[in-house]
Amino acid sequence: MNKNYTSTRNKQIKLSAKDAIKKGFADDGGLFVYPELSRLNVDLNSMEEMSYQQIAKVVLEKLLPDFSTAEIETSIASAYDHSFDTAKITPLVKVNNFHVLELFHGPTSAFKDIGLQMLPQLMKRVLKKDNKVMILTATSGDTGKAALEGFKNLDQTAITVFYPHNGVSKVQQLQMETTDGNNTEITAIKGNFDDAQSNVKKIFNNQNLEQQLGDNISLSSANSINIGRLIPQVVYYFDAYLQLVKQQEIKLGEKVNFTVPTGNFGDVLAGYYAKQMGLPVNKFIVASNANNVLTKFFETGIYNRNIPFLQTDAPSMDIQISSNFERLLYYKSNGDTEYVKSLMDDLESKGSYQVSAEILKNIQADFFCGFATDVEIETTINDVYKKDGYLMDPHTAVGYKVMRDYQANDPDTPSILLSTASPYKFVHVVTKSIMDENFADDHLSMKRLQEFTNQPIPSNLAKVWDLPILHQDVIAQDDMEKYVLEKVEDNFNDKN
Ligand SMILES: *Cc1c(COP(=O)(O)O)cnc(C)c1O
């Protein structure tokens, strides 16, 4: 019953939303997807007066049919009723002739909070009475803290976060090191983000380890490959649209464009889900930083990751394999899982693949793609602040630049720009851009930026400098598996 989900690489696989969330991803490396999204048509006419939570209920009931109404309602209340600093959750702010959808009002000031406040609530309702799950997360900064805040103190779960030693910003490091909670484990690893990520994948795929853990203890993922993190993000596309209607900027049914700063393609894919479910969208404008693998794909149909990896001003988007793009390939090939598998095999063996002209055309019908360099990011932050009085973080600035490029061809469609982080999270780049100064450290930058702009510092970022440091482990890459086993023991076996 209710086996609505399948794998991008094998359509024989059928499983429920609950099992898909518990497992994270398929054994063959494929990602779980809902095949026929257009059947889940959402009736916007009845939604104009709905709160964020009510819209969330409509969307989640469609995409998570094996969760009961009570399970969905209590999950939504736990995720969003108290942890955001605005009742609107994702406010829409008019700037000049476009609208900014602010996704950074959650407990860690990054858009990851929207998925990661909800995923733990769903996970909790998926676990049977004696099940226990250890969440493993490799992070380049934002996901780790957001996942920690979501899972901390949640019964039957524990979470281990790996981040690159000396590879995250001071603010991000402090956010993680000061995390409290009785089930949170954090360690730096001597290696970069890719090392962290590939070792986590190895741990997931280690069958021996699975046996060692026993029947009741499993591992799962809090990255956006988990459908339980992606689905909550579909909600704010509907909410943003309905806010525009309410503000009388558009009429119900009129099409809009969304611009989305993109790394792993999770955020923008959630928008595509909304469109398939009936949201009137003209184009999604996909914005990358100088790691522009996707921009080149949109020009040529060739996805090629064999180019140098760059560290940019928008580090949360420094990525070469946009995992969720696989899900788009699944939909755009009409669910041809063998075709998707062959592309992913090519990516694995050669670092590249090419799609057919027809599929490229299909993708271009819904998406436009462009990129911004670091210089363009800094110029944008400065220009928009000086001209429009709006302070942007570097990731949002990437989106702004590409949105303006796109508008040269389509100036009239109403435009919503997704803002993915508070400017105070990437304070070094922001102060450099608008004040033309390099302060000695981020704490000082934060204070000076606040004095200069009079914009409030989110309380979680303001207080991070004074909280006690609770985690300071640094381990070798090769010790990651051992670390996980120790932490499983500490959290699940010693406590009972
Ligand atoms: C993760 C992240 C992104 C990219 O989102 P994806 O879902 O990976 O495409 C953009 N901006 C910020 C600030 C992020 O943390």
The ligand as an SDF file (V2000), in Angstrom:
LIG
                    3D

 15 15  0  0  0  0  0  0  0  0999 V2000
   23.0730   25.0440    0.4200 C   0  0  0  0  0  0  0  0  0  0  0  0
   23.0490   26.4680    0.0170 C   0  0  0  0  0  0  0  0  0  0  0  0
   22.7520   26.8440   -1.3230 C   0  0  0  0  0  0  0  0  0  0  0  0
   22.5260   25.8310   -2.4200 C   0  0  0  0  0  0  0  0  0  0  0  0
   21.3210   25.1280   -2.2850 O   0  0  0  0  0  0  0  0  0  0  0  0
   21.1210   23.7290   -3.0660 P   0  0  0  0  0  0  0  0  0  0  0  0
   19.8390   23.1980   -2.5680 O   0  0  0  0  0  0  0  0  0  0  0  0
   22.2870   22.8790   -2.6870 O   0  0  0  0  0  0  0  0  0  0  0  0
   21.1020   24.0380   -4.5210 O   0  0  0  0  0  0  0  0  0  0  0  0
   22.7050   28.2010   -1.6090 C   0  0  0  0  0  0  0  0  0  0  0  0
   22.9540   29.1320   -0.6670 N   0  0  0  0  0  0  0  0  0  0  0  0
   23.2340   28.8150    0.6060 C   0  0  0  0  0  0  0  0  0  0  0  0
   23.5210   29.8920    1.5940 C   0  0  0  0  0  0  0  0  0  0  0  0
   23.2900   27.4720    0.9980 C   0  0  0  0  0  0  0  0  0  0  0  0
   23.5790   27.1590    2.2780 O   0  0  0  0  0  0  0  0  0  0  0  0
  1  2  1  0
  2  3  1  0
  2 14  2  0
  3  4  1  0
  3 10  2  0
  4  5  1  0
  5  6  1  0
  6  7  2  0
  6  8  1  0
  6  9  1  0
 10 11  1  0
 11 12  2  0
 12 13  1  0
 12 14  1  0
 14 15  1  0
M  END
$$$$
